[in-house]
């Protein structure tokens, strides 16, 4: 799979509508595997603030619910959408629940996990809320592990740099 293909991989929104990452029209995306019942779930607040801060400059956060880590995303698409909207006011795009690791890993994550983090480690997603910064051509610009807060200096700097180059 080429990196360009990452933006063309078929997806479905939480509402069941067909979509692609490229179809979002953003210059820079932060792709995150999310969960509603995780100790890191409050990161939704920072993700939403980050999304709102940069959306007018061509940036968007993209959420992929995943139930692979201790069953922390057990809900249906409707329950996930309701939780995200009512609890955290999520306005960024959310897609259907997928697997990010293992033999049934979604093609988007098959590509993303080939790319290393700042320490040079590629491979499986470690936990909920791992983040990948990509451009509109599907190039992975950075990978941030789950405990990296959405509004951390390293993510803000990476987003600013990516937007300046877009």
C-alpha positions, 0 to 999 in steps of 0.5 A: 500500500502506498502512503497516498492510498491512506487518504483514499481507504474507504471508511464509514462515519459513526452515522454509517455514511461512506467517507475517506480521510482525503474526503474530509478536505483537511490539510493536516489530520490528527488520527486517534484511536479513542475509547469511552471508558478509559483512564485517558478518555478525558483527552477528548477535551483536549482533542476537541480544543485542538480541533477547534483551535486549528480547524479554520486553518485546515486541520482536523482531529479524526477519531476511530473508536476501538474496543481492543484495549481491555474492552474500553469501547463496548458501545454501539456507534449510536452510543459512542456518538451520543457519549462523545457529543453529550459528554465532551461536545465532540465536533470532529469527525468520528468513524465506526469502531475498528481494530487497530492491531492484530490480524483484523487491523483496519487498513488505515492502521496497517499503514499508520503503525508502520511509522515510528514514534519519536523514539524510533519505535514502530509497530502496534498501537500501545493503548487507546489515544495513540495519535498520528499526524498526517498530511493531505497526501497521507504522509505520516508526519509524527506519531505520539504515544497514548499518554501524550496530551493533545495540547502538549507542546510537542503536538502543538509544535508538530501541528503548527509546523505541518500547517505552515508547510501545507 
